[in-house]
Amino acid sequence: MKMNKHYNELKASYLFVDIAHKVAAYQEAHPEKEIIRLGIGDVTQPLAKCVVQAMRDAAEEMGTKEGFHGYGPEQGYPFLKQAIQGYYASRGTQLAEDEIFISDGAKSDLANLLGLFDVDNTVLVPDPVYPTYVDDNVTDGRKIIYSRTGQENGFLGMPDESVKADIIYICSPNNPTGAAYTRAQLKAWVDYARKNDAIILYDAAYECFISDGELARSIFEIEGARQCAVEICSFSKIAGFTGTRCGYTVVPKELEREGMSINKLWLRRQTTKFNGVPYVVQRAAAAVFTESGMAEIQAISETEPSVQAEHTSVLLYGLHHTLSFTDRTRHRLFTPDVFPGFSGLDRHDTMPVRRRSYMNDIYIGI
């Protein structure tokens, strides 16, 4: 028996597990303290009523002979894929139904997609970023290159022609910084990927936070992206599905490498190793994209902004004075583009919230 010794290159436990243990210990020792958590993010409100009703109706349906659903299509039911198509089309981005693959969340797909690519490929990862990008590749044994970000580039790494990478991670808005790419900046990445025959894994989990029309909500808004990118998204941030588990990945049919269709490979992978997301959950997810669903979710988000704004202000104040962050850095971390209404370090009034949760690592409400 030979083991995968690359797991020995990881820390003994996942970063957020360590954080949770430390928080629990501190809370037990100081029960009177109010904690602003900087670990894994979670939503602060329950599921929208229309989502719960859709789930309830689907559960009732499953209890009838006529409405029972057993094994479903591994790539997702057409009704949900069509709802996602409509969501993208409302922003001017056209997708084919068979380019959309439903999953149990973005985290799973981000790891499973790597199974399509050889371990000899070099990976380019922005720093800082969601740590699972790194761990997924460490355990496979791939070489990892870090694209450093900081005050000097507004926490948005750009292509370096002297660096050759095969797999490129982009998260926009970024977790944890909140920085988001403009279309022109994403076009530079698309051009770089096509020149180097690389593939971009575009994590769009936080696209719903964007309100500035100058910022892309999808990589497929960029010319040429369909030849070099896969987009991964989640229902956790837009609709609070952190405990319900549903996401989707978009794989364009134009995307090919070494004569192999990535779309067909992903379909083959999913039909071999995945049994699909439960029918009840997919009905709930489809309700998110109805007119009433989007309206209700927006209304829920806007019921509790003042507490979130207060905690954000406290955090930024600490960063500014402890780490000597400049105003430019502060505004890149929590830009009005991503968090409309927040415009000052010492502002403590209401901050409108686009959706239901904040960037995972930089902030979570109490």
Buried (B, 14 or more C-beta within 10 A) or exposed (E): EEEEEBEEEEEEEBBBEEBBEEBEEEEEEEEEEEEBBBBBBBBBBEBBEBBEBBBEBBBEBBEEEEEEBEEBBBBBBEEBBBBBBEBBEEEEBEBEEBBBBBBBBBBBBBBBBBEBBEEEBBBBBBBBBBBBBBBBBBBBEBEBBBBEBEEEEBBBBEBEEEEEBBBBBBBBBBBBBBBBBBBEBBBBBBBBBBEBEBBBBBBBBBBBBBBEEEBBBBBBBBEEBBBBBBBBBBBBBBBBBBEBBBBBBBBBEBBBBEEEBBBEBBBEBBEEEBEBBBBBBBBBBBBBBBEEBBEBBBEBBEEBBEEBBBBBBBBBEEBBEEEEBEEEBBBBBBBEBBBBBBEEBEBEEBBBBBBBBBBBBBBBBE
